[in-house]
Amino acid sequence: MEFIEIEPGKRIPAIGLGTFRLAGKGCIDTVKNAISLGYRYIDTAQYYGNEKNIGQAVKESGISRKEIFLSTKIHWDNMDSKKQAYDSVIQSLADLGTDYIDILLIHWPKGDIKETLHAMIQLQHESKTKFIGVSNFTVQLLEEALKIAPDIAFNQIEYHPLLSQDKVIGYCKANGIRIIAYSPLAEGSKDILNNPVLENIGKRYQKTSAQIALRWVIQQEGVIAIPKAASIEHLQENIDIFDFKLKENEMAEIFGLHKGLRVLNPEHLAPEWD
Ligand SMILES: NC(=O)c1ccc[n+]([C@@H]2O[C@H](COP(=O)([O-])OP(=O)(O)OC[C@H]3O[C@@H](n4cnc5c(N)ncnc54)[C@H](OP(=O)(O)O)[C@@H]3O)[C@@H](O)[C@H]2O)c1
Protein backbone atom coordinates (compact mmCIF):
# COMPACT_ATOMS: atom_id res chain seq x y z
CA MET A 1 0.00 0.00 0.00
CA GLU A 2 1.22 3.50 -0.79
CA PHE A 3 0.38 6.38 1.53
CA ILE A 4 -0.13 10.08 0.98
CA GLU A 5 1.19 12.48 3.59
CA ILE A 6 -1.54 14.85 4.73
CA GLU A 7 0.61 16.70 7.22
CA PRO A 8 3.82 15.73 9.03
CA GLY A 9 3.16 12.42 10.82
CA LYS A 10 -0.31 11.96 9.36
CA ARG A 11 -0.77 9.85 6.25
CA ILE A 12 -3.64 8.23 4.42
CA PRO A 13 -3.61 5.10 2.23
CA ALA A 14 -3.76 5.91 -1.49
CA ILE A 15 -6.47 3.26 -1.97
CA GLY A 16 -9.43 2.73 0.33
CA LEU A 17 -12.43 0.42 0.21
CA GLY A 18 -15.79 1.87 -0.83
CA THR A 19 -18.75 0.24 0.90
CA PHE A 20 -21.84 1.72 -0.78
CA ARG A 21 -24.45 -1.04 -1.27
CA LEU A 22 -22.65 -3.44 1.10
CA ALA A 23 -24.65 -4.48 4.14
CA GLY A 24 -25.04 -7.26 6.70
CA LYS A 25 -22.83 -10.33 6.64
CA GLY A 26 -21.67 -9.58 3.10
CA CYS A 27 -20.36 -6.23 4.27
CA ILE A 28 -18.63 -7.69 7.33
CA ASP A 29 -16.94 -10.41 5.25
CA THR A 30 -15.86 -8.00 2.52
CA VAL A 31 -14.35 -5.53 4.99
CA LYS A 32 -12.52 -8.32 6.85
CA ASN A 33 -11.23 -9.75 3.56
CA ALA A 34 -10.08 -6.31 2.48
CA ILE A 35 -8.23 -5.70 5.75
CA SER A 36 -6.53 -9.07 5.58
CA LEU A 37 -5.42 -8.28 2.01
CA GLY A 38 -3.82 -5.04 3.22
CA TYR A 39 -6.54 -2.38 2.94
CA ARG A 40 -6.28 0.12 5.77
CA TYR A 41 -8.87 2.70 4.72
CA ILE A 42 -12.62 2.04 4.78
CA ASP A 43 -15.17 4.58 3.51
CA THR A 44 -18.75 4.53 4.75
CA ALA A 45 -21.68 6.92 5.29
CA GLN A 46 -24.67 7.23 7.58
CA TYR A 47 -26.77 6.80 4.43
CA TYR A 48 -25.27 3.37 3.64
CA GLY A 49 -26.76 1.85 6.82
CA ASN A 50 -23.66 -0.31 7.36
CA GLU A 51 -21.71 1.55 10.04
CA LYS A 52 -22.44 -1.19 12.61
CA ASN A 53 -21.26 -3.88 10.18
CA ILE A 54 -18.06 -1.94 9.54
CA GLY A 55 -17.46 -1.39 13.25
CA GLN A 56 -17.84 -5.13 13.81
CA ALA A 57 -15.57 -6.03 10.88
CA VAL A 58 -12.80 -3.70 12.08
CA LYS A 59 -13.05 -5.17 15.62
CA GLU A 60 -12.91 -8.74 14.31
CA SER A 61 -10.11 -8.02 11.82
CA GLY A 62 -7.40 -8.37 14.45
CA ILE A 63 -5.85 -5.10 13.24
CA SER A 64 -5.68 -2.28 15.75
CA ARG A 65 -8.16 0.58 15.27
CA LYS A 66 -5.19 2.95 15.13
CA GLU A 67 -3.98 1.23 11.95
CA ILE A 68 -7.32 1.72 10.18
CA PHE A 69 -8.47 4.91 8.51
CA LEU A 70 -12.25 5.41 8.67
CA SER A 71 -14.33 7.98 6.83
CA THR A 72 -18.04 8.52 7.27
CA LYS A 73 -20.47 11.12 5.97
CA ILE A 74 -23.31 13.05 7.53
CA HIS A 75 -26.67 12.23 5.93
CA TRP A 76 -28.40 15.24 4.34
CA ASP A 77 -31.47 14.48 6.48
CA ASN A 78 -29.33 15.12 9.58
CA MET A 79 -28.33 18.62 8.52
CA ASP A 80 -31.21 20.78 9.78
CA SER A 81 -29.33 22.16 12.78
CA LYS A 82 -25.96 22.02 14.50
CA LYS A 83 -27.40 19.80 17.23
CA GLN A 84 -28.96 17.34 14.80
CA ALA A 85 -25.73 17.01 12.83
CA TYR A 86 -23.67 16.69 16.03
CA ASP A 87 -25.96 14.04 17.52
CA SER A 88 -25.96 12.04 14.29
CA VAL A 89 -22.18 11.78 14.46
CA ILE A 90 -22.32 10.65 18.09
CA GLN A 91 -24.61 7.86 16.84
CA SER A 92 -22.16 7.04 14.02
CA LEU A 93 -19.36 6.75 16.58
CA ALA A 94 -21.46 4.35 18.65
CA ASP A 95 -22.39 2.30 15.57
CA LEU A 96 -18.80 2.18 14.34
CA GLY A 97 -17.69 1.18 17.85
CA THR A 98 -14.99 3.83 18.01
CA ASP A 99 -14.37 7.07 19.83
CA TYR A 100 -13.04 8.90 16.77
CA ILE A 101 -13.49 9.07 13.03
CA ASP A 102 -10.53 9.83 10.78
CA ILE A 103 -12.43 11.86 8.19
CA LEU A 104 -15.90 13.26 8.74
CA LEU A 105 -17.57 14.53 5.57
CA ILE A 106 -20.76 16.30 4.56
CA HIS A 107 -22.26 13.78 2.10
CA TRP A 108 -24.10 16.16 -0.25
CA PRO A 109 -24.44 19.97 -0.24
CA LYS A 110 -28.02 19.86 0.99
CA GLY A 111 -29.58 21.03 4.26
CA ASP A 112 -27.98 23.64 6.49
CA ILE A 113 -24.31 23.50 5.51
CA LYS A 114 -23.28 26.29 7.88
CA GLU A 115 -24.83 24.67 10.97
CA THR A 116 -23.41 21.30 9.96
CA LEU A 117 -19.91 22.71 9.54
CA HIS A 118 -20.15 24.28 13.01
CA ALA A 119 -21.05 20.87 14.43
CA MET A 120 -18.10 19.32 12.60
CA ILE A 121 -15.69 21.96 13.89
CA GLN A 122 -16.87 21.24 17.43
CA LEU A 123 -16.46 17.48 16.87
CA GLN A 124 -12.93 18.08 15.64
CA HIS A 125 -12.11 20.21 18.69
CA GLU A 126 -13.39 17.38 20.86
CA SER A 127 -11.11 14.93 18.99
CA LYS A 128 -14.11 12.96 17.76
CA THR A 129 -12.82 13.40 14.23
CA LYS A 130 -9.26 13.93 13.03
CA PHE A 131 -10.15 15.65 9.77
CA ILE A 132 -13.22 17.32 8.39
CA GLY A 133 -14.26 17.56 4.78
CA VAL A 134 -17.05 17.69 2.26
CA SER A 135 -18.32 15.66 -0.65
CA ASN A 136 -19.82 16.65 -3.99
CA PHE A 137 -18.81 20.30 -3.42
CA THR A 138 -18.15 22.60 -6.37
CA VAL A 139 -15.68 25.50 -6.33
CA GLN A 140 -18.41 27.95 -5.35
CA LEU A 141 -19.62 25.74 -2.50
CA LEU A 142 -16.05 25.21 -1.32
CA GLU A 143 -15.44 28.95 -1.27
CA GLU A 144 -18.47 29.38 1.00
CA ALA A 145 -17.55 26.42 3.20
CA LEU A 146 -13.93 27.53 3.66
CA LYS A 147 -15.14 30.85 5.08
CA ILE A 148 -16.79 28.90 7.91
CA ALA A 149 -14.36 26.00 8.20
CA PRO A 150 -10.87 26.87 6.91
CA ASP A 151 -9.63 23.44 8.01
CA ILE A 152 -11.58 21.50 5.39
CA ALA A 153 -9.02 18.90 4.32
CA PHE A 154 -10.89 16.71 1.81
CA ASN A 155 -13.46 16.88 -0.97
CA GLN A 156 -14.85 13.49 -2.03
CA ILE A 157 -16.03 13.62 -5.64
CA GLU A 158 -16.77 11.32 -8.54
CA TYR A 159 -13.54 10.96 -10.49
CA HIS A 160 -12.35 8.46 -13.09
CA PRO A 161 -10.72 8.54 -16.56
CA LEU A 162 -14.00 9.43 -18.29
CA LEU A 163 -14.94 12.47 -16.17
CA SER A 164 -13.04 15.74 -16.08
CA GLN A 165 -12.88 17.43 -12.71
CA ASP A 166 -10.12 19.87 -13.65
CA LYS A 167 -11.78 22.96 -12.23
CA VAL A 168 -12.62 21.64 -8.77
CA ILE A 169 -9.39 19.64 -8.48
CA GLY A 170 -7.36 22.72 -9.45
CA TYR A 171 -9.15 24.76 -6.79
CA CYS A 172 -8.66 22.05 -4.16
CA LYS A 173 -4.97 21.73 -4.95
CA ALA A 174 -4.50 25.50 -4.62
CA ASN A 175 -6.24 25.40 -1.23
CA GLY A 176 -4.55 22.35 0.27
CA ILE A 177 -7.66 20.16 -0.01
CA ARG A 178 -7.09 16.47 -0.88
CA ILE A 179 -9.38 14.69 -3.35
CA ILE A 180 -11.01 11.37 -2.56
CA ALA A 181 -12.11 9.89 -5.89
CA TYR A 182 -15.38 7.99 -5.58
CA SER A 183 -16.72 5.67 -8.29
CA PRO A 184 -13.14 5.53 -9.66
CA LEU A 185 -14.26 2.67 -11.93
CA ALA A 186 -17.44 4.53 -12.93
CA GLU A 187 -19.40 1.87 -11.01
CA GLY A 188 -17.71 -0.89 -13.00
CA SER A 189 -18.82 0.59 -16.32
CA LYS A 190 -17.85 -1.30 -19.47
CA ASP A 191 -16.69 2.07 -20.80
CA ILE A 192 -13.84 1.79 -18.30
CA LEU A 193 -13.40 -1.98 -18.06
CA ASN A 194 -13.38 -2.51 -21.85
CA ASN A 195 -11.77 0.78 -22.76
CA PRO A 196 -9.29 0.16 -25.61
CA VAL A 197 -6.84 2.85 -24.47
CA LEU A 198 -6.76 1.50 -20.91
CA GLU A 199 -6.54 -2.08 -22.19
CA ASN A 200 -3.67 -1.21 -24.47
CA ILE A 201 -1.67 0.51 -21.73
CA GLY A 202 -2.52 -2.40 -19.41
CA LYS A 203 -0.91 -4.91 -21.79
CA ARG A 204 2.45 -3.17 -21.32
CA TYR A 205 2.33 -3.78 -17.56
CA GLN A 206 0.19 -6.96 -17.49
CA LYS A 207 -2.54 -5.04 -15.70
CA THR A 208 -6.28 -4.79 -16.30
CA SER A 209 -8.11 -1.66 -17.43
CA ALA A 210 -9.46 -1.27 -13.87
CA GLN A 211 -5.90 -1.27 -12.52
CA ILE A 212 -4.77 1.29 -15.09
CA ALA A 213 -7.75 3.52 -14.23
CA LEU A 214 -6.95 3.34 -10.50
CA ARG A 215 -3.24 3.88 -11.07
CA TRP A 216 -4.01 6.96 -13.20
CA VAL A 217 -6.21 8.38 -10.42
CA ILE A 218 -3.76 7.89 -7.56
CA GLN A 219 -0.72 8.93 -9.56
CA GLN A 220 -2.13 12.46 -9.46
CA GLU A 221 -0.84 14.55 -6.58
CA GLY A 222 -3.08 14.55 -3.52
CA VAL A 223 -5.67 12.15 -4.99
CA ILE A 224 -6.90 9.02 -3.20
CA ALA A 225 -9.27 6.41 -4.72
CA ILE A 226 -11.92 4.31 -2.97
CA PRO A 227 -13.05 1.56 -5.35
CA LYS A 228 -15.79 -0.72 -4.06
CA ALA A 229 -15.29 -4.43 -4.60
CA ALA A 230 -17.13 -7.37 -3.10
CA SER A 231 -15.15 -10.25 -4.60
CA ILE A 232 -11.70 -11.22 -3.32
CA GLU A 233 -10.40 -11.13 -6.91
CA HIS A 234 -11.44 -7.51 -7.39
CA LEU A 235 -10.27 -6.53 -3.89
CA GLN A 236 -6.85 -8.00 -4.64
CA GLU A 237 -6.67 -6.54 -8.14
CA ASN A 238 -7.46 -3.03 -6.94
CA ILE A 239 -4.49 -2.84 -4.55
CA ASP A 240 -2.09 -4.60 -6.89
CA ILE A 241 -1.17 -1.29 -8.53
CA PHE A 242 1.91 -0.25 -6.60
CA ASP A 243 4.53 -2.18 -8.58
CA PHE A 244 4.44 0.00 -11.70
CA LYS A 245 4.19 3.65 -12.68
CA LEU A 246 2.46 5.16 -15.71
CA LYS A 247 4.72 7.22 -17.94
CA GLU A 248 3.96 10.87 -18.56
CA ASN A 249 2.69 10.18 -22.10
CA GLU A 250 0.41 7.42 -20.77
CA MET A 251 -1.02 9.74 -18.12
CA ALA A 252 -1.59 12.31 -20.88
CA GLU A 253 -3.25 9.76 -23.15
CA ILE A 254 -5.76 8.96 -20.38
CA PHE A 255 -6.29 12.66 -19.67
CA GLY A 256 -7.10 12.95 -23.37
CA LEU A 257 -9.92 10.36 -23.30
CA HIS A 258 -13.40 11.58 -24.08
CA LYS A 259 -14.83 12.99 -20.84
CA GLY A 260 -18.47 13.39 -19.88
CA LEU A 261 -19.48 10.15 -18.13
CA ARG A 262 -20.99 11.16 -14.79
CA VAL A 263 -22.46 8.04 -13.22
CA LEU A 264 -23.98 9.72 -10.15
CA ASN A 265 -26.15 12.80 -10.49
CA PRO A 266 -29.16 12.59 -8.15
CA GLU A 267 -31.52 15.38 -9.09
CA HIS A 268 -32.63 16.17 -5.52
CA LEU A 269 -29.07 16.36 -4.13
CA ALA A 270 -26.65 17.38 -6.85
CA PRO A 271 -25.43 20.96 -7.16
CA GLU A 272 -24.86 22.64 -10.50
CA TRP A 273 -21.57 20.96 -11.36
CA ASP A 274 -18.44 22.89 -12.38
N1 LIG B 1 -19.65 10.72 -1.60
C1 LIG B 1 -20.54 10.23 -2.42
O1 LIG B 1 -21.54 10.87 -2.76
C2 LIG B 1 -20.32 8.87 -3.00
C3 LIG B 1 -21.08 8.46 -4.11
C4 LIG B 1 -20.84 7.21 -4.66
C5 LIG B 1 -19.86 6.40 -4.11
N2 LIG B 1 -19.14 6.79 -3.03
C6 LIG B 1 -18.11 5.92 -2.40
O2 LIG B 1 -17.22 5.46 -3.42
C7 LIG B 1 -17.19 4.04 -3.41
C8 LIG B 1 -16.88 3.50 -4.79
O3 LIG B 1 -17.80 3.93 -5.76
P1 LIG B 1 -18.90 2.97 -6.42
O4 LIG B 1 -19.19 1.86 -5.48
O5 LIG B 1 -20.00 3.85 -6.84
O6 LIG B 1 -18.24 2.43 -7.77
P2 LIG B 1 -16.82 1.88 -8.25
O7 LIG B 1 -15.91 1.64 -7.13
O8 LIG B 1 -16.40 2.77 -9.35
O9 LIG B 1 -17.26 0.49 -8.91
C9 LIG B 1 -17.74 -0.60 -8.17
C10 LIG B 1 -18.13 -1.71 -9.14
O10 LIG B 1 -16.99 -2.10 -9.89
C11 LIG B 1 -16.76 -3.49 -9.73
N3 LIG B 1 -15.32 -3.71 -9.64
C12 LIG B 1 -14.52 -3.39 -8.58
N4 LIG B 1 -13.25 -3.71 -8.87
C13 LIG B 1 -13.25 -4.24 -10.10
C14 LIG B 1 -12.24 -4.77 -10.92
N5 LIG B 1 -10.97 -4.79 -10.53
N6 LIG B 1 -12.57 -5.25 -12.15
C15 LIG B 1 -13.86 -5.22 -12.57
N7 LIG B 1 -14.87 -4.75 -11.83
C16 LIG B 1 -14.56 -4.25 -10.60
C17 LIG B 1 -17.47 -3.89 -8.46
O11 LIG B 1 -17.83 -5.25 -8.53
P3 LIG B 1 -17.89 -6.24 -7.25
O12 LIG B 1 -18.47 -5.46 -6.11
O13 LIG B 1 -18.75 -7.34 -7.72
O14 LIG B 1 -16.51 -6.71 -6.95
C18 LIG B 1 -18.65 -2.95 -8.46
O15 LIG B 1 -19.68 -3.46 -9.26
C19 LIG B 1 -18.58 3.68 -2.87
O16 LIG B 1 -18.67 2.34 -2.48
C20 LIG B 1 -18.70 4.68 -1.75
O17 LIG B 1 -17.94 4.29 -0.62
C21 LIG B 1 -19.36 8.03 -2.48
The ligand as a Tripos MOL2 file, in Angstrom:
@<TRIPOS>MOLECULE
LIG
   48    52     1     0     0
SMALL
NO_CHARGES

@<TRIPOS>ATOM
      1 N1        -19.6530   10.7150   -1.6050 N.am      1 LIG1
      2 C1        -20.5370   10.2340   -2.4240 C.2       1 LIG1
      3 O1        -21.5400   10.8680   -2.7630 O.2       1 LIG1
      4 C2        -20.3190    8.8720   -3.0030 C.ar      1 LIG1
      5 C3        -21.0810    8.4600   -4.1090 C.ar      1 LIG1
      6 C4        -20.8400    7.2090   -4.6560 C.ar      1 LIG1
      7 C5        -19.8560    6.3960   -4.1090 C.ar      1 LIG1
      8 N2        -19.1440    6.7930   -3.0270 N.ar      1 LIG1
      9 C6        -18.1090    5.9200   -2.3990 C.3       1 LIG1
     10 O2        -17.2250    5.4620   -3.4170 O.3       1 LIG1
     11 C7        -17.1870    4.0440   -3.4120 C.3       1 LIG1
     12 C8        -16.8800    3.5040   -4.7890 C.3       1 LIG1
     13 O3        -17.7970    3.9320   -5.7590 O.3       1 LIG1
     14 P1        -18.9020    2.9680   -6.4160 P.3       1 LIG1
     15 O4        -19.1890    1.8560   -5.4850 O.co2     1 LIG1
     16 O5        -19.9990    3.8510   -6.8360 O.co2     1 LIG1
     17 O6        -18.2430    2.4310   -7.7680 O.3       1 LIG1
     18 P2        -16.8230    1.8840   -8.2460 P.3       1 LIG1
     19 O7        -15.9070    1.6440   -7.1290 O.co2     1 LIG1
     20 O8        -16.3960    2.7670   -9.3550 O.co2     1 LIG1
     21 O9        -17.2600    0.4880   -8.9120 O.3       1 LIG1
     22 C9        -17.7370   -0.5960   -8.1690 C.3       1 LIG1
     23 C10       -18.1280   -1.7060   -9.1390 C.3       1 LIG1
     24 O10       -16.9890   -2.1000   -9.8920 O.3       1 LIG1
     25 C11       -16.7620   -3.4900   -9.7250 C.3       1 LIG1
     26 N3        -15.3240   -3.7120   -9.6370 N.ar      1 LIG1
     27 C12       -14.5220   -3.3880   -8.5840 C.ar      1 LIG1
     28 N4        -13.2520   -3.7120   -8.8680 N.ar      1 LIG1
     29 C13       -13.2470   -4.2410  -10.1000 C.ar      1 LIG1
     30 C14       -12.2370   -4.7660  -10.9230 C.ar      1 LIG1
     31 N5        -10.9740   -4.7930  -10.5290 N.pl3     1 LIG1
     32 N6        -12.5740   -5.2550  -12.1500 N.ar      1 LIG1
     33 C15       -13.8640   -5.2230  -12.5730 C.ar      1 LIG1
     34 N7        -14.8690   -4.7450  -11.8250 N.ar      1 LIG1
     35 C16       -14.5640   -4.2460  -10.6010 C.ar      1 LIG1
     36 C17       -17.4670   -3.8920   -8.4630 C.3       1 LIG1
     37 O11       -17.8320   -5.2530   -8.5310 O.3       1 LIG1
     38 P3        -17.8900   -6.2440   -7.2550 P.3       1 LIG1
     39 O12       -18.4690   -5.4590   -6.1130 O.co2     1 LIG1
     40 O13       -18.7530   -7.3440   -7.7250 O.co2     1 LIG1
     41 O14       -16.5080   -6.7120   -6.9490 O.co2     1 LIG1
     42 C18       -18.6530   -2.9480   -8.4630 C.3       1 LIG1
     43 O15       -19.6840   -3.4600   -9.2630 O.3       1 LIG1
     44 C19       -18.5760    3.6770   -2.8700 C.3       1 LIG1
     45 O16       -18.6710    2.3400   -2.4830 O.3       1 LIG1
     46 C20       -18.7030    4.6800   -1.7510 C.3       1 LIG1
     47 O17       -17.9430    4.2870   -0.6230 O.3       1 LIG1
     48 C21       -19.3640    8.0260   -2.4760 C.ar      1 LIG1
@<TRIPOS>BOND
     1     1     2 1
     2     2     3 2
     3     2     4 1
     4     4     5 ar
     5     4    48 ar
     6     5     6 ar
     7     6     7 ar
     8     7     8 ar
     9     8     9 1
    10     8    48 ar
    11     9    10 1
    12     9    46 1
    13    10    11 1
    14    11    12 1
    15    11    44 1
    16    12    13 1
    17    13    14 1
    18    14    15 2
    19    14    16 1
    20    14    17 1
    21    17    18 1
    22    18    19 2
    23    18    20 1
    24    18    21 1
    25    21    22 1
    26    22    23 1
    27    23    24 1
    28    23    42 1
    29    24    25 1
    30    25    26 1
    31    25    36 1
    32    26    27 ar
    33    26    35 ar
    34    27    28 ar
    35    28    29 ar
    36    29    30 ar
    37    29    35 ar
    38    30    31 1
    39    30    32 ar
    40    32    33 ar
    41    33    34 ar
    42    34    35 ar
    43    36    37 1
    44    36    42 1
    45    37    38 1
    46    38    39 2
    47    38    40 1
    48    38    41 1
    49    42    43 1
    50    44    45 1
    51    44    46 1
    52    46    47 1
@<TRIPOS>SUBSTRUCTURE
     1 LIG1         1 GROUP 0 **** ****
